[in-house]
Amino acid sequence: MKRIIAGLALTTAAALATAAPAQAAPADPVKALKKQFSAGHGVRVSETSRTSMKGESMATTKTSATLAFGAKGVVASDIRNHSSKKDSFASIFAPERMVTVGGFQYAKGGLFSEDLPEGKKWVRYPGGEPSGTYNQVLDIFRPKVLDALVTRAKTAKGGTYSGVISYKDIAKLYGQKSDKLLGKIEVKYALGVNAKGLVTRLTTDWALDFGVLGKVRSQTETRYTGWGSKVTVKAPPKSEWIDIAELGPDAEVPKEIPDNSINSLGTVK
């Protein structure tokens, strides 16, 4: 009887070992991202950011973007913004459309279209690094940032990495320093990836208490689609833009394009 039981045990174990499918190791999101960095290709981004104070909604901003890649990351971007409230930060100070390419930023809409010469629709600004986000505090197109979100995640289930990261640590990833107040902010995040390791979704949630003024909360959801698609980002026609230096000191157009993300609170990317 003992031999029969032992034989059944061995047979069952062998059958299970044979029948169980081999579990493939999860794809590395950082390696998957770097493989996408190829000239002429890119990705599309759609984003919804909600800001509230004292529990009441202040504004909802929707952003759509086309990003073009180079060998080391994002080299050009075409971003469109729309805010639900006309008196919100995004509607007043953020351009409705912003193109970053060739070492310049071109802004259009809102204050950026005020007091322009006839026939001009855009204002050109020198410099400007193309970014993979506008409202999102975490730029997953920076390998260091993406690696931190994956390695520091408290849970990793169903292709979603969830965790918490302080703004102090985020600033370090961007090569910046945050002040004490900002450094204490904790950003909750959930990073979703597909079977290939490519990011499909990122949500963040953070809050900052201003004391008697109340607590400000920001919740942003970003989705990434069309990885590897052919992308070309071009500057507006020269006949349609004017350089900021040509407008003079009395022009109503902003002298620079503000950052609408958490970085505008004290540090920059």
C-alpha positions, 0 to 999 in steps of 0.5 A: 500500500505504501508503495502504491501511495508513493507511486501515485504521489510521484505520478501526480507530481510529474503530471503537474510539472508537465501540465503547468505552463512555464511562467514568463518573467515579467517584461522590464518597463525600463528596457521596454521604454528604451527600445522605443527611443527611435527617431521618427517614432513616438507615442500619444498621451491623453491626460485628465487632471483635477484640482480641488481645495477644501474638497471643492473642485477648482478645475479639471484640465484635459491634455492631449499630446503627441511626443516624438522620440530620439535615441535618448528620449523625447525630442519634440512634443505637441501639447493641447490643453483645455480647462473646464473653468475660464478663471483657472491657472490652465485657462489663464496662463497655460497655452491652449497649444504648445509645440516644442521642437528644434530648441524652441517653444511655440505657444498659442491661445489665451494670453499667448494670443493677446496683442499680437501683430496682424497675421501672427498666431504663435509666440516663439520662446527660446530654449525649452526642453520637450517633456513627456507630461504637462500636469503629471508630476511623474515623467515616465519617459525619464528612465530614472523616474520609471525605474524608481516607480517600479523598484519602489512599488509596494505592490505589483499585481496584474501589471500595476505597480502601486506605491508612494514616493515623496516629492523630495525623492522626485526632485532628486530624480530630476536633479533638483532640490525641494524645500522642506514644505514640498519635500514632505508631499507624498505622491501616491501612484499606480503605474499600469504596464502591458505584457510588453512592459510598456506603460499604458496608464499612470495615476497620481494623487497628492495633497498640500496643506496651506493651513488656514487657506485649506488643503489643495489636492491634485489627481491626475490620470495619464494614458499612453497609446500608439507606442512605436507609431510614426510621429513628426512634430513640426514648428508652425509656419514662420509666417504665423509666429513672432519671437518673444524678443520682438514684442517688447516689454509692454506686450501683454504676452507672458515673458515665459511659459509657466509650468503647470505641474507640481514643479511650478511650486518651487522646483523645475524639471 
